[in-house]
Amino acid sequence: MVSILVLLLLALLAWFWFDSVRAKEKAMMASAHACQQIQAQLLDHTASLKKIKFSRDKYGRTVFERTYNFDFSNDRQQRHQGRVIIRGLRVEDIYLDMEDGTTIL
């Protein structure tokens, strides 16, 4: 009985890890695409996980909502921060914080 629970726990951890990797890939693609849209440079070519919580998707299912931060520069002088919010494996919002306010894509 204990070995079945251990195997189930390992399978759950493996699923969570693969799901997190896919979510980070989506965040990277979304942040690179957002930077292309505003003709900015994605700095460090990475997005870092800032927050994870449970949320509901548009169908009412409980999914993980992950917030990833990334840095970009539109003038090669100043570093700005952006955020990608992913609910499940769907990109929900992209926020770009600049001097003149926050841009939502």
JOURLIN-V491487 format. One line per field, one symbol per residue. phi: phi as a letter, one per 30 degrees, with the letter a starting at -180 (. if undefined). psi: psi as a letter, one per 40 degrees, with the letter a starting at -180 (. if undefined). A space follows every 10 residues. Layout:
# JOURLIN-V491487
phi = ???
psi = ???
This chain:
# JOURLIN-V491487
phi = .ddddddddd dddddddddd dddddddddd dddddddchc cddihabcdc abadacddci ddbdcccccb cbbcbicccc cbbccccibc dcbbcbdbdd kcccc
psi = dddddddddd dddddddddd dddddddddd dddddddefi hhiefihihd ihiiihaeee ihihhhhhii iiheeedihi iiihhhhbfh hdihhhhide ahhh.
